[in-house]
Amino acid sequence: MGNQNEATNSWFEWGLLLAASGLIISLGGTHPLAWSLVGLAVLALFVTSLWRGLLEQEGIVVAGLWPALFLVYCGLCVFHSSVPARSVFFVSQWSIYVAAAAVGFFCLRRGGGETLRAGLIALGAAESLFGLYQFLTGCKWIFWYEKIKYLEDATGTYINHNHFAGFLIMVLPLTLVTGVSGQRSNGIMYLGAAGLMMLALLFSRSRMGLVAGLVPLALLGVYFFTKMRRRFAAAVLLAVPLVVLLYGAWIGLKPVGERFLFLAQPGYLTAEGRLTIWKDTWQLVRQRPLLGWGPGTFPSLYPTVRTEPSDLRWMEAHNDYLQLLAELGVIGLLLFLVPMAALWRNLARQAWREDGLTGAMEAAIAASMAGLLVHSLADFHLYVPANAMLLMILAGMGAARLRSGRAICPLQASDRPHVSQQPGGAQSP
């Protein structure tokens, strides 16, 4: 029976991993056929997990309460939406994301999630290699698609370098934690993969991506310095970024520096568009602050308040929170942010309270979520199918790591690194 349960859980993990990979390699999930197939696959996994006993798992009712309320609210908003068709599509998308989160919860509740975690890390390494190949060779093709923008940047299988950076920000903490807390032989391999992801993030030349990427590194730095021997933690946290910077300098960091120098040019921030979009979007918020205009309606409404003369058509506000506020109002924004903040707080609290590196995976998931949510201040990851679904999968995995009450699930024995007590209360792997 135990082997049968393990095989069943592995099947769910592989299915969810293939679904996430399908969105990522299909231009970030922007290809309509790929999105349709992945959506059907996730729904099939969700229904099967219900049949297999998802609702019997401890904590699923509490963990699923807020996402359910968010979906119900979005569904009700369709009735007062200014563009009902767009709202229905938005609700269908987020139904898939929430279903993916539930399957991620189920996978970790039924097992350790090693397959899902290792698969995401392998996908991150492969995307990083492809991104570096693009940067070094000037390749402008992503399979059948010819890029017309970001030709000098690493983008992986994403069209936009910012969204590629967001994906790396979510996968990098998982890789670092696995490298630090794993066996020495495997640890070196995972730390090498983390260095590869840092290098790809650097040459994505995404300014906000680089800034947001420092957030999970800083959070994990505090965690490692607290839970490990400081010399070892310093060696890991300084050596990997140092090697990345040295290799980046050998390749040439001038293109990266030029991206930041553009900010000093007079009028660049206004000409670049974000500040103007935010100001105009705020006019939409002021007109319907409580309930918003309806989920997914921004592309149709923005032209009515647009003040910037341009031939470009802005489909997003380049600030997820401002766009959610315009579309869903204060109520909708709170229904999204409150559960995310509560989950992050509980993950961080459990990681901090666990002995040694027992809570390392909770720390990694919290760092991944924090990095992407910070990046969302200047981009629209919640409207990119691949990144939005991966964020929700991580949220489901995080909820499953929590114990009863604040946290739902302790680490599996296979995840627990060996720690030894050091003089002065310090611990080492």
VENZI-V786846 format. One record per pair of residues at least 24 apart in sequence whose C-alpha atoms are under 6 Angstrom apart, sorted by the first residue. I is the first residue (numbers start at 1). GAP is how many residues later the second one is. Records with the same first field share a line. If there is no record, write none. Layout:
BEGIN
I = GAP + GAP
END
This chain:
BEGIN
9 = 98
13 = 103
17 = 99
23 = 363
24 = 362
25 = 132
27 = 130 + 131 + 132
28 = 130 + 358
29 = 356 + 357
46 = 53 + 57
70 = 265
77 = 217
81 = 212 + 213
82 = 211
83 = 214
86 = 210 + 211
87 = 208 + 209
90 = 206
97 = 292
100 = 293
101 = 291 + 292 + 295
102 = 294
104 = 289 + 292 + 293
105 = 291 + 292 + 295
108 = 292
109 = 291
112 = 300
121 = 54
125 = 68
127 = 29
128 = 69 + 72
130 = 26
131 = 24 + 25
132 = 68
153 = 51
154 = 49 + 50
161 = 43
162 = 44
165 = 36 + 44
166 = 206
169 = 44
170 = 198
173 = 191 + 195
174 = 190
181 = 236
195 = 45 + 49
199 = 45
205 = 51
212 = 159 + 162 + 163
215 = 156
216 = 151 + 155
227 = 129
228 = 199 + 200
229 = 197 + 198 + 199
280 = 25 + 26
284 = 42
285 = 41
289 = 40
290 = 39 + 40
291 = 37 + 38
292 = 34 + 35 + 36 + 37
293 = 34
294 = 33 + 34
295 = 32 + 33
318 = 60 + 61 + 62
319 = 57 + 58 + 59 + 60 + 61
320 = 56 + 60
358 = 58
END
